[in-house]
């Protein structure tokens, strides 16, 4: 095979990997199903860690290792994600639970910027 027929065949073969790449699945959406602890009292430490700081955990689906919890617009420090992406945790600074109220909580993938759904964390 020579000439235009060969060139057409080569072009079609080179296009195959591009076509396959376009069909690969997108990153999964992080789902935030719940959080804990549920009983948080204004100004009172909760789920106290060895360093004395309060912590929350989030029940998630498909959270990557680069995910962090965001509470009231602040990324929580000391965050971690378990190996199967079903649990994300973070430390909560005292100013975020100092007053009663409902505060938005979601998970964000720091690599992609993708966000989970949002739930309201209640401080009584």
MODELLER restraints for C-alpha pairs under 7 A, 6 or more apart:
rsr = mdl.restraints
at = mdl.atoms
rsr.add(forms.Gaussian(group=physical.xy_distance, feature=features.Distance(at['CA:28:A'], at['CA:62:A']), mean=6.37, stdev=0.5))
rsr.add(forms.Gaussian(group=physical.xy_distance, feature=features.Distance(at['CA:29:A'], at['CA:62:A']), mean=6.71, stdev=0.5))
rsr.add(forms.Gaussian(group=physical.xy_distance, feature=features.Distance(at['CA:29:A'], at['CA:116:A']), mean=6.88, stdev=0.5))
rsr.add(forms.Gaussian(group=physical.xy_distance, feature=features.Distance(at['CA:30:A'], at['CA:60:A']), mean=6.94, stdev=0.5))
rsr.add(forms.Gaussian(group=physical.xy_distance, feature=features.Distance(at['CA:30:A'], at['CA:61:A']), mean=5.74, stdev=0.5))
rsr.add(forms.Gaussian(group=physical.xy_distance, feature=features.Distance(at['CA:30:A'], at['CA:62:A']), mean=5.13, stdev=0.5))
rsr.add(forms.Gaussian(group=physical.xy_distance, feature=features.Distance(at['CA:30:A'], at['CA:63:A']), mean=5.32, stdev=0.5))
rsr.add(forms.Gaussian(group=physical.xy_distance, feature=features.Distance(at['CA:30:A'], at['CA:115:A']), mean=6.84, stdev=0.5))
rsr.add(forms.Gaussian(group=physical.xy_distance, feature=features.Distance(at['CA:30:A'], at['CA:116:A']), mean=4.85, stdev=0.5))
rsr.add(forms.Gaussian(group=physical.xy_distance, feature=features.Distance(at['CA:31:A'], at['CA:60:A']), mean=5.40, stdev=0.5))
rsr.add(forms.Gaussian(group=physical.xy_distance, feature=features.Distance(at['CA:31:A'], at['CA:61:A']), mean=5.00, stdev=0.5))
rsr.add(forms.Gaussian(group=physical.xy_distance, feature=features.Distance(at['CA:31:A'], at['CA:62:A']), mean=6.84, stdev=0.5))
rsr.add(forms.Gaussian(group=physical.xy_distance, feature=features.Distance(at['CA:31:A'], at['CA:116:A']), mean=5.25, stdev=0.5))
rsr.add(forms.Gaussian(group=physical.xy_distance, feature=features.Distance(at['CA:31:A'], at['CA:117:A']), mean=6.18, stdev=0.5))
rsr.add(forms.Gaussian(group=physical.xy_distance, feature=features.Distance(at['CA:32:A'], at['CA:58:A']), mean=6.84, stdev=0.5))
rsr.add(forms.Gaussian(group=physical.xy_distance, feature=features.Distance(at['CA:32:A'], at['CA:59:A']), mean=6.10, stdev=0.5))
rsr.add(forms.Gaussian(group=physical.xy_distance, feature=features.Distance(at['CA:32:A'], at['CA:60:A']), mean=4.64, stdev=0.5))
rsr.add(forms.Gaussian(group=physical.xy_distance, feature=features.Distance(at['CA:32:A'], at['CA:61:A']), mean=6.74, stdev=0.5))
rsr.add(forms.Gaussian(group=physical.xy_distance, feature=features.Distance(at['CA:32:A'], at['CA:106:A']), mean=6.88, stdev=0.5))
rsr.add(forms.Gaussian(group=physical.xy_distance, feature=features.Distance(at['CA:32:A'], at['CA:116:A']), mean=6.00, stdev=0.5))
rsr.add(forms.Gaussian(group=physical.xy_distance, feature=features.Distance(at['CA:32:A'], at['CA:117:A']), mean=5.99, stdev=0.5))
rsr.add(forms.Gaussian(group=physical.xy_distance, feature=features.Distance(at['CA:33:A'], at['CA:59:A']), mean=5.40, stdev=0.5))
rsr.add(forms.Gaussian(group=physical.xy_distance, feature=features.Distance(at['CA:33:A'], at['CA:60:A']), mean=5.64, stdev=0.5))
rsr.add(forms.Gaussian(group=physical.xy_distance, feature=features.Distance(at['CA:34:A'], at['CA:58:A']), mean=5.79, stdev=0.5))
rsr.add(forms.Gaussian(group=physical.xy_distance, feature=features.Distance(at['CA:34:A'], at['CA:59:A']), mean=5.13, stdev=0.5))
rsr.add(forms.Gaussian(group=physical.xy_distance, feature=features.Distance(at['CA:35:A'], at['CA:56:A']), mean=6.98, stdev=0.5))
rsr.add(forms.Gaussian(group=physical.xy_distance, feature=features.Distance(at['CA:35:A'], at['CA:57:A']), mean=5.55, stdev=0.5))
rsr.add(forms.Gaussian(group=physical.xy_distance, feature=features.Distance(at['CA:35:A'], at['CA:58:A']), mean=4.23, stdev=0.5))
rsr.add(forms.Gaussian(group=physical.xy_distance, feature=features.Distance(at['CA:35:A'], at['CA:59:A']), mean=5.80, stdev=0.5))
rsr.add(forms.Gaussian(group=physical.xy_distance, feature=features.Distance(at['CA:36:A'], at['CA:56:A']), mean=5.71, stdev=0.5))
rsr.add(forms.Gaussian(group=physical.xy_distance, feature=features.Distance(at['CA:36:A'], at['CA:57:A']), mean=5.44, stdev=0.5))
rsr.add(forms.Gaussian(group=physical.xy_distance, feature=features.Distance(at['CA:36:A'], at['CA:58:A']), mean=6.54, stdev=0.5))
rsr.add(forms.Gaussian(group=physical.xy_distance, feature=features.Distance(at['CA:37:A'], at['CA:56:A']), mean=6.40, stdev=0.5))
rsr.add(forms.Gaussian(group=physical.xy_distance, feature=features.Distance(at['CA:40:A'], at['CA:46:A']), mean=6.57, stdev=0.5))
rsr.add(forms.Gaussian(group=physical.xy_distance, feature=features.Distance(at['CA:40:A'], at['CA:123:A']), mean=5.12, stdev=0.5))
rsr.add(forms.Gaussian(group=physical.xy_distance, feature=features.Distance(at['CA:40:A'], at['CA:124:A']), mean=6.19, stdev=0.5))
rsr.add(forms.Gaussian(group=physical.xy_distance, feature=features.Distance(at['CA:41:A'], at['CA:123:A']), mean=5.58, stdev=0.5))
rsr.add(forms.Gaussian(group=physical.xy_distance, feature=features.Distance(at['CA:41:A'], at['CA:124:A']), mean=4.86, stdev=0.5))
rsr.add(forms.Gaussian(group=physical.xy_distance, feature=features.Distance(at['CA:42:A'], at['CA:97:A']), mean=5.44, stdev=0.5))
rsr.add(forms.Gaussian(group=physical.xy_distance, feature=features.Distance(at['CA:42:A'], at['CA:98:A']), mean=5.01, stdev=0.5))
rsr.add(forms.Gaussian(group=physical.xy_distance, feature=features.Distance(at['CA:42:A'], at['CA:99:A']), mean=5.01, stdev=0.5))
rsr.add(forms.Gaussian(group=physical.xy_distance, feature=features.Distance(at['CA:42:A'], at['CA:100:A']), mean=5.29, stdev=0.5))
rsr.add(forms.Gaussian(group=physical.xy_distance, feature=features.Distance(at['CA:42:A'], at['CA:123:A']), mean=5.74, stdev=0.5))
rsr.add(forms.Gaussian(group=physical.xy_distance, feature=features.Distance(at['CA:42:A'], at['CA:124:A']), mean=5.68, stdev=0.5))
rsr.add(forms.Gaussian(group=physical.xy_distance, feature=features.Distance(at['CA:43:A'], at['CA:97:A']), mean=5.95, stdev=0.5))
rsr.add(forms.Gaussian(group=physical.xy_distance, feature=features.Distance(at['CA:43:A'], at['CA:98:A']), mean=4.31, stdev=0.5))
rsr.add(forms.Gaussian(group=physical.xy_distance, feature=features.Distance(at['CA:43:A'], at['CA:99:A']), mean=6.60, stdev=0.5))
rsr.add(forms.Gaussian(group=physical.xy_distance, feature=features.Distance(at['CA:45:A'], at['CA:54:A']), mean=5.64, stdev=0.5))
rsr.add(forms.Gaussian(group=physical.xy_distance, feature=features.Distance(at['CA:46:A'], at['CA:54:A']), mean=5.20, stdev=0.5))
rsr.add(forms.Gaussian(group=physical.xy_distance, feature=features.Distance(at['CA:46:A'], at['CA:55:A']), mean=6.98, stdev=0.5))
rsr.add(forms.Gaussian(group=physical.xy_distance, feature=features.Distance(at['CA:47:A'], at['CA:54:A']), mean=5.40, stdev=0.5))
rsr.add(forms.Gaussian(group=physical.xy_distance, feature=features.Distance(at['CA:47:A'], at['CA:55:A']), mean=5.59, stdev=0.5))
rsr.add(forms.Gaussian(group=physical.xy_distance, feature=features.Distance(at['CA:48:A'], at['CA:54:A']), mean=4.54, stdev=0.5))
rsr.add(forms.Gaussian(group=physical.xy_distance, feature=features.Distance(at['CA:48:A'], at['CA:55:A']), mean=6.46, stdev=0.5))
rsr.add(forms.Gaussian(group=physical.xy_distance, feature=features.Distance(at['CA:49:A'], at['CA:55:A']), mean=6.87, stdev=0.5))
rsr.add(forms.Gaussian(group=physical.xy_distance, feature=features.Distance(at['CA:53:A'], at['CA:91:A']), mean=6.53, stdev=0.5))
rsr.add(forms.Gaussian(group=physical.xy_distance, feature=features.Distance(at['CA:54:A'], at['CA:91:A']), mean=5.77, stdev=0.5))
rsr.add(forms.Gaussian(group=physical.xy_distance, feature=features.Distance(at['CA:54:A'], at['CA:92:A']), mean=5.44, stdev=0.5))
rsr.add(forms.Gaussian(group=physical.xy_distance, feature=features.Distance(at['CA:55:A'], at['CA:90:A']), mean=5.58, stdev=0.5))
rsr.add(forms.Gaussian(group=physical.xy_distance, feature=features.Distance(at['CA:55:A'], at['CA:91:A']), mean=4.27, stdev=0.5))
rsr.add(forms.Gaussian(group=physical.xy_distance, feature=features.Distance(at['CA:55:A'], at['CA:92:A']), mean=5.36, stdev=0.5))
rsr.add(forms.Gaussian(group=physical.xy_distance, feature=features.Distance(at['CA:56:A'], at['CA:89:A']), mean=5.64, stdev=0.5))
rsr.add(forms.Gaussian(group=physical.xy_distance, feature=features.Distance(at['CA:56:A'], at['CA:90:A']), mean=5.73, stdev=0.5))
rsr.add(forms.Gaussian(group=physical.xy_distance, feature=features.Distance(at['CA:56:A'], at['CA:91:A']), mean=6.53, stdev=0.5))
rsr.add(forms.Gaussian(group=physical.xy_distance, feature=features.Distance(at['CA:56:A'], at['CA:92:A']), mean=6.96, stdev=0.5))
rsr.add(forms.Gaussian(group=physical.xy_distance, feature=features.Distance(at['CA:57:A'], at['CA:87:A']), mean=6.69, stdev=0.5))
rsr.add(forms.Gaussian(group=physical.xy_distance, feature=features.Distance(at['CA:57:A'], at['CA:88:A']), mean=5.65, stdev=0.5))
rsr.add(forms.Gaussian(group=physical.xy_distance, feature=features.Distance(at['CA:57:A'], at['CA:89:A']), mean=4.19, stdev=0.5))
rsr.add(forms.Gaussian(group=physical.xy_distance, feature=features.Distance(at['CA:57:A'], at['CA:90:A']), mean=6.65, stdev=0.5))
rsr.add(forms.Gaussian(group=physical.xy_distance, feature=features.Distance(at['CA:58:A'], at['CA:87:A']), mean=5.61, stdev=0.5))
rsr.add(forms.Gaussian(group=physical.xy_distance, feature=features.Distance(at['CA:58:A'], at['CA:88:A']), mean=5.12, stdev=0.5))
rsr.add(forms.Gaussian(group=physical.xy_distance, feature=features.Distance(at['CA:58:A'], at['CA:89:A']), mean=6.09, stdev=0.5))
rsr.add(forms.Gaussian(group=physical.xy_distance, feature=features.Distance(at['CA:59:A'], at['CA:86:A']), mean=5.83, stdev=0.5))
rsr.add(forms.Gaussian(group=physical.xy_distance, feature=features.Distance(at['CA:59:A'], at['CA:87:A']), mean=5.08, stdev=0.5))
rsr.add(forms.Gaussian(group=physical.xy_distance, feature=features.Distance(at['CA:59:A'], at['CA:88:A']), mean=6.87, stdev=0.5))
rsr.add(forms.Gaussian(group=physical.xy_distance, feature=features.Distance(at['CA:60:A'], at['CA:85:A']), mean=6.68, stdev=0.5))
rsr.add(forms.Gaussian(group=physical.xy_distance, feature=features.Distance(at['CA:60:A'], at['CA:86:A']), mean=4.47, stdev=0.5))
rsr.add(forms.Gaussian(group=physical.xy_distance, feature=features.Distance(at['CA:60:A'], at['CA:87:A']), mean=5.54, stdev=0.5))
rsr.add(forms.Gaussian(group=physical.xy_distance, feature=features.Distance(at['CA:60:A'], at['CA:88:A']), mean=6.97, stdev=0.5))
rsr.add(forms.Gaussian(group=physical.xy_distance, feature=features.Distance(at['CA:61:A'], at['CA:85:A']), mean=6.00, stdev=0.5))
rsr.add(forms.Gaussian(group=physical.xy_distance, feature=features.Distance(at['CA:61:A'], at['CA:86:A']), mean=5.00, stdev=0.5))
rsr.add(forms.Gaussian(group=physical.xy_distance, feature=features.Distance(at['CA:62:A'], at['CA:85:A']), mean=5.02, stdev=0.5))
rsr.add(forms.Gaussian(group=physical.xy_distance, feature=features.Distance(at['CA:62:A'], at['CA:86:A']), mean=6.57, stdev=0.5))
rsr.add(forms.Gaussian(group=physical.xy_distance, feature=features.Distance(at['CA:63:A'], at['CA:85:A']), mean=4.32, stdev=0.5))
rsr.add(forms.Gaussian(group=physical.xy_distance, feature=features.Distance(at['CA:63:A'], at['CA:86:A']), mean=6.51, stdev=0.5))
rsr.add(forms.Gaussian(group=physical.xy_distance, feature=features.Distance(at['CA:64:A'], at['CA:85:A']), mean=5.84, stdev=0.5))
rsr.add(forms.Gaussian(group=physical.xy_distance, feature=features.Distance(at['CA:64:A'], at['CA:109:A']), mean=6.87, stdev=0.5))
rsr.add(forms.Gaussian(group=physical.xy_distance, feature=features.Distance(at['CA:65:A'], at['CA:81:A']), mean=5.59, stdev=0.5))
rsr.add(forms.Gaussian(group=physical.xy_distance, feature=features.Distance(at['CA:66:A'], at['CA:109:A']), mean=5.40, stdev=0.5))
rsr.add(forms.Gaussian(group=physical.xy_distance, feature=features.Distance(at['CA:66:A'], at['CA:110:A']), mean=5.48, stdev=0.5))
rsr.add(forms.Gaussian(group=physical.xy_distance, feature=features.Distance(at['CA:66:A'], at['CA:111:A']), mean=6.20, stdev=0.5))
rsr.add(forms.Gaussian(group=physical.xy_distance, feature=features.Distance(at['CA:67:A'], at['CA:81:A']), mean=6.99, stdev=0.5))
rsr.add(forms.Gaussian(group=physical.xy_distance, feature=features.Distance(at['CA:67:A'], at['CA:107:A']), mean=6.34, stdev=0.5))
rsr.add(forms.Gaussian(group=physical.xy_distance, feature=features.Distance(at['CA:67:A'], at['CA:108:A']), mean=5.34, stdev=0.5))
rsr.add(forms.Gaussian(group=physical.xy_distance, feature=features.Distance(at['CA:67:A'], at['CA:109:A']), mean=4.17, stdev=0.5))
rsr.add(forms.Gaussian(group=physical.xy_distance, feature=features.Distance(at['CA:67:A'], at['CA:110:A']), mean=5.91, stdev=0.5))
rsr.add(forms.Gaussian(group=physical.xy_distance, feature=features.Distance(at['CA:68:A'], at['CA:75:A']), mean=6.64, stdev=0.5))
rsr.add(forms.Gaussian(group=physical.xy_distance, feature=features.Distance(at['CA:68:A'], at['CA:76:A']), mean=6.86, stdev=0.5))
rsr.add(forms.Gaussian(group=physical.xy_distance, feature=features.Distance(at['CA:68:A'], at['CA:79:A']), mean=5.81, stdev=0.5))
rsr.add(forms.Gaussian(group=physical.xy_distance, feature=features.Distance(at['CA:68:A'], at['CA:107:A']), mean=5.57, stdev=0.5))
rsr.add(forms.Gaussian(group=physical.xy_distance, feature=features.Distance(at['CA:68:A'], at['CA:108:A']), mean=5.54, stdev=0.5))
rsr.add(forms.Gaussian(group=physical.xy_distance, feature=features.Distance(at['CA:68:A'], at['CA:109:A']), mean=6.51, stdev=0.5))
rsr.add(forms.Gaussian(group=physical.xy_distance, feature=features.Distance(at['CA:69:A'], at['CA:75:A']), mean=5.95, stdev=0.5))
rsr.add(forms.Gaussian(group=physical.xy_distance, feature=features.Distance(at['CA:69:A'], at['CA:76:A']), mean=5.75, stdev=0.5))
rsr.add(forms.Gaussian(group=physical.xy_distance, feature=features.Distance(at['CA:69:A'], at['CA:89:A']), mean=6.95, stdev=0.5))
rsr.add(forms.Gaussian(group=physical.xy_distance, feature=features.Distance(at['CA:69:A'], at['CA:90:A']), mean=6.41, stdev=0.5))
rsr.add(forms.Gaussian(group=physical.xy_distance, feature=features.Distance(at['CA:69:A'], at['CA:106:A']), mean=5.87, stdev=0.5))
rsr.add(forms.Gaussian(group=physical.xy_distance, feature=features.Distance(at['CA:69:A'], at['CA:107:A']), mean=4.46, stdev=0.5))
rsr.add(forms.Gaussian(group=physical.xy_distance, feature=features.Distance(at['CA:69:A'], at['CA:108:A']), mean=6.44, stdev=0.5))
rsr.add(forms.Gaussian(group=physical.xy_distance, feature=features.Distance(at['CA:70:A'], at['CA:76:A']), mean=5.81, stdev=0.5))
rsr.add(forms.Gaussian(group=physical.xy_distance, feature=features.Distance(at['CA:70:A'], at['CA:105:A']), mean=5.61, stdev=0.5))
rsr.add(forms.Gaussian(group=physical.xy_distance, feature=features.Distance(at['CA:70:A'], at['CA:106:A']), mean=5.39, stdev=0.5))
rsr.add(forms.Gaussian(group=physical.xy_distance, feature=features.Distance(at['CA:70:A'], at['CA:107:A']), mean=5.87, stdev=0.5))
rsr.add(forms.Gaussian(group=physical.xy_distance, feature=features.Distance(at['CA:71:A'], at['CA:103:A']), mean=6.66, stdev=0.5))
rsr.add(forms.Gaussian(group=physical.xy_distance, feature=features.Distance(at['CA:71:A'], at['CA:104:A']), mean=5.82, stdev=0.5))
rsr.add(forms.Gaussian(group=physical.xy_distance, feature=features.Distance(at['CA:71:A'], at['CA:105:A']), mean=4.57, stdev=0.5))
rsr.add(forms.Gaussian(group=physical.xy_distance, feature=features.Distance(at['CA:71:A'], at['CA:106:A']), mean=6.83, stdev=0.5))
rsr.add(forms.Gaussian(group=physical.xy_distance, feature=features.Distance(at['CA:72:A'], at['CA:103:A']), mean=5.29, stdev=0.5))
rsr.add(forms.Gaussian(group=physical.xy_distance, feature=features.Distance(at['CA:72:A'], at['CA:104:A']), mean=5.23, stdev=0.5))
rsr.add(forms.Gaussian(group=physical.xy_distance, feature=features.Distance(at['CA:72:A'], at['CA:105:A']), mean=6.51, stdev=0.5))
rsr.add(forms.Gaussian(group=physical.xy_distance, feature=features.Distance(at['CA:76:A'], at['CA:90:A']), mean=5.38, stdev=0.5))
rsr.add(forms.Gaussian(group=physical.xy_distance, feature=features.Distance(at['CA:76:A'], at['CA:91:A']), mean=5.75, stdev=0.5))
rsr.add(forms.Gaussian(group=physical.xy_distance, feature=features.Distance(at['CA:76:A'], at['CA:92:A']), mean=6.20, stdev=0.5))
rsr.add(forms.Gaussian(group=physical.xy_distance, feature=features.Distance(at['CA:77:A'], at['CA:90:A']), mean=5.91, stdev=0.5))
rsr.add(forms.Gaussian(group=physical.xy_distance, feature=features.Distance(at['CA:77:A'], at['CA:91:A']), mean=5.52, stdev=0.5))
rsr.add(forms.Gaussian(group=physical.xy_distance, feature=features.Distance(at['CA:78:A'], at['CA:90:A']), mean=5.34, stdev=0.5))
rsr.add(forms.Gaussian(group=physical.xy_distance, feature=features.Distance(at['CA:78:A'], at['CA:91:A']), mean=5.68, stdev=0.5))
rsr.add(forms.Gaussian(group=physical.xy_distance, feature=features.Distance(at['CA:79:A'], at['CA:88:A']), mean=6.98, stdev=0.5))
rsr.add(forms.Gaussian(group=physical.xy_distance, feature=features.Distance(at['CA:79:A'], at['CA:89:A']), mean=5.23, stdev=0.5))
rsr.add(forms.Gaussian(group=physical.xy_distance, feature=features.Distance(at['CA:79:A'], at['CA:90:A']), mean=4.05, stdev=0.5))
rsr.add(forms.Gaussian(group=physical.xy_distance, feature=features.Distance(at['CA:79:A'], at['CA:91:A']), mean=6.76, stdev=0.5))
rsr.add(forms.Gaussian(group=physical.xy_distance, feature=features.Distance(at['CA:80:A'], at['CA:88:A']), mean=5.65, stdev=0.5))
rsr.add(forms.Gaussian(group=physical.xy_distance, feature=features.Distance(at['CA:80:A'], at['CA:89:A']), mean=5.40, stdev=0.5))
rsr.add(forms.Gaussian(group=physical.xy_distance, feature=features.Distance(at['CA:80:A'], at['CA:90:A']), mean=6.64, stdev=0.5))
rsr.add(forms.Gaussian(group=physical.xy_distance, feature=features.Distance(at['CA:81:A'], at['CA:87:A']), mean=5.74, stdev=0.5))
rsr.add(forms.Gaussian(group=physical.xy_distance, feature=features.Distance(at['CA:81:A'], at['CA:88:A']), mean=4.48, stdev=0.5))
rsr.add(forms.Gaussian(group=physical.xy_distance, feature=features.Distance(at['CA:81:A'], at['CA:89:A']), mean=6.64, stdev=0.5))
rsr.add(forms.Gaussian(group=physical.xy_distance, feature=features.Distance(at['CA:82:A'], at['CA:88:A']), mean=6.68, stdev=0.5))
rsr.add(forms.Gaussian(group=physical.xy_distance, feature=features.Distance(at['CA:97:A'], at['CA:123:A']), mean=6.30, stdev=0.5))
rsr.add(forms.Gaussian(group=physical.xy_distance, feature=features.Distance(at['CA:100:A'], at['CA:123:A']), mean=4.75, stdev=0.5))
rsr.add(forms.Gaussian(group=physical.xy_distance, feature=features.Distance(at['CA:100:A'], at['CA:124:A']), mean=4.79, stdev=0.5))
rsr.add(forms.Gaussian(group=physical.xy_distance, feature=features.Distance(at['CA:101:A'], at['CA:122:A']), mean=5.94, stdev=0.5))
rsr.add(forms.Gaussian(group=physical.xy_distance, feature=features.Distance(at['CA:101:A'], at['CA:123:A']), mean=5.21, stdev=0.5))
rsr.add(forms.Gaussian(group=physical.xy_distance, feature=features.Distance(at['CA:101:A'], at['CA:124:A']), mean=6.58, stdev=0.5))
rsr.add(forms.Gaussian(group=physical.xy_distance, feature=features.Distance(at['CA:102:A'], at['CA:120:A']), mean=5.65, stdev=0.5))
rsr.add(forms.Gaussian(group=physical.xy_distance, feature=features.Distance(at['CA:102:A'], at['CA:121:A']), mean=5.53, stdev=0.5))
rsr.add(forms.Gaussian(group=physical.xy_distance, feature=features.Distance(at['CA:102:A'], at['CA:122:A']), mean=4.61, stdev=0.5))
rsr.add(forms.Gaussian(group=physical.xy_distance, feature=features.Distance(at['CA:102:A'], at['CA:123:A']), mean=6.30, stdev=0.5))
rsr.add(forms.Gaussian(group=physical.xy_distance, feature=features.Distance(at['CA:103:A'], at['CA:120:A']), mean=5.27, stdev=0.5))
rsr.add(forms.Gaussian(group=physical.xy_distance, feature=features.Distance(at['CA:103:A'], at['CA:121:A']), mean=5.05, stdev=0.5))
rsr.add(forms.Gaussian(group=physical.xy_distance, feature=features.Distance(at['CA:103:A'], at['CA:122:A']), mean=6.44, stdev=0.5))
rsr.add(forms.Gaussian(group=physical.xy_distance, feature=features.Distance(at['CA:104:A'], at['CA:118:A']), mean=6.34, stdev=0.5))
rsr.add(forms.Gaussian(group=physical.xy_distance, feature=features.Distance(at['CA:104:A'], at['CA:119:A']), mean=5.82, stdev=0.5))
rsr.add(forms.Gaussian(group=physical.xy_distance, feature=features.Distance(at['CA:104:A'], at['CA:120:A']), mean=4.61, stdev=0.5))
rsr.add(forms.Gaussian(group=physical.xy_distance, feature=features.Distance(at['CA:104:A'], at['CA:121:A']), mean=6.12, stdev=0.5))
rsr.add(forms.Gaussian(group=physical.xy_distance, feature=features.Distance(at['CA:105:A'], at['CA:118:A']), mean=5.59, stdev=0.5))
rsr.add(forms.Gaussian(group=physical.xy_distance, feature=features.Distance(at['CA:105:A'], at['CA:119:A']), mean=5.34, stdev=0.5))
rsr.add(forms.Gaussian(group=physical.xy_distance, feature=features.Distance(at['CA:105:A'], at['CA:120:A']), mean=5.81, stdev=0.5))
rsr.add(forms.Gaussian(group=physical.xy_distance, feature=features.Distance(at['CA:105:A'], at['CA:121:A']), mean=6.21, stdev=0.5))
rsr.add(forms.Gaussian(group=physical.xy_distance, feature=features.Distance(at['CA:106:A'], at['CA:115:A']), mean=6.88, stdev=0.5))
rsr.add(forms.Gaussian(group=physical.xy_distance, feature=features.Distance(at['CA:106:A'], at['CA:116:A']), mean=5.72, stdev=0.5))
rsr.add(forms.Gaussian(group=physical.xy_distance, feature=features.Distance(at['CA:106:A'], at['CA:117:A']), mean=6.16, stdev=0.5))
rsr.add(forms.Gaussian(group=physical.xy_distance, feature=features.Distance(at['CA:106:A'], at['CA:118:A']), mean=4.71, stdev=0.5))
rsr.add(forms.Gaussian(group=physical.xy_distance, feature=features.Distance(at['CA:106:A'], at['CA:119:A']), mean=6.53, stdev=0.5))
rsr.add(forms.Gaussian(group=physical.xy_distance, feature=features.Distance(at['CA:107:A'], at['CA:115:A']), mean=5.72, stdev=0.5))
rsr.add(forms.Gaussian(group=physical.xy_distance, feature=features.Distance(at['CA:107:A'], at['CA:116:A']), mean=5.23, stdev=0.5))
rsr.add(forms.Gaussian(group=physical.xy_distance, feature=features.Distance(at['CA:108:A'], at['CA:114:A']), mean=5.69, stdev=0.5))
rsr.add(forms.Gaussian(group=physical.xy_distance, feature=features.Distance(at['CA:108:A'], at['CA:115:A']), mean=4.39, stdev=0.5))
rsr.add(forms.Gaussian(group=physical.xy_distance, feature=features.Distance(at['CA:108:A'], at['CA:116:A']), mean=6.35, stdev=0.5))
rsr.add(forms.Gaussian(group=physical.xy_distance, feature=features.Distance(at['CA:109:A'], at['CA:115:A']), mean=6.46, stdev=0.5))
